[in-house]
């Protein structure tokens, strides 16, 4: 059996551990600890969901998707995350305000038409603090707007994704309702989890003429790298989207010069460096700096 076809038992065990941690946290911890720790568990579940949509830990797609059927982060249907994220992997369109579903840039023409309060919120969202605190709400609003328009146009894949998702949400909230943790506390923890994930996605892609130079490397090897399952080595992931999370550090270590030549040294040494530089300061403009101004 080839290496790619073998089950990844370590990832499978981590998925089981994530669900076990979910139950332990909501049933056993006092609320003041349960909310922040559940936020960490939710962020890990999001990272594992990302692994599943890229074909891990098993070769069978249905089995990977069944493993992630319980949406611990509540807000985004698995099928929609899968379809939009795989579209994002078309590297030629990275940061495109229209073709990249995960772009944070706007068409400059659209930016000029926005009211002042909206510009203020989106500018704040381009600081790291804003991305953590406001980012999940802003992203969810934009996502839902697109989903509603798609559903009204009769896109059945959206309707099916949401039908499955709402069943999963009902199951998660039913379990939470049996625990001492209040529903509002769980919803808050899910939001915290998405905020933690925004630390990873904050500067994953920059505006650049060359698509290969748009994707970052953050060389951090600390707890955030573990929480993000090494997806901080993001250009390695984009160049090897089928590689499991635990192989990314070795791939980067053995091919560092090649990866940094590819992305033209778009690299940060750690998340501490990113916090220092961008916690209060916007890294990028909201309007795409290389987009036609109209």
ABEGO torsion letter per residue (X at the ends): XBAAABBBAAAAAAAAAAAAAAAAAAAABBAAAAAAAAAAAAAAAAAAAAAAAAGOABABAAAAAAAAABBAAGABBAAAAAAAAAAAABAAABGBAAABAABABBBAAAAAABBAAAAAAAAAAABAAAAAAAAAAAAAAAAAAAAAAAAAAGBAAAAAAAAAAAAAAAAAAAAAAABABBAAAAAAAAAAAAAAAAAAAAAABBBBABAAAABBBBABABAAAAAAGGAABAAAAAABAABBAAAAAAAAAAAAAAAAAAAGGBBBABAAAAAAAAAABBABBABBAABBAX
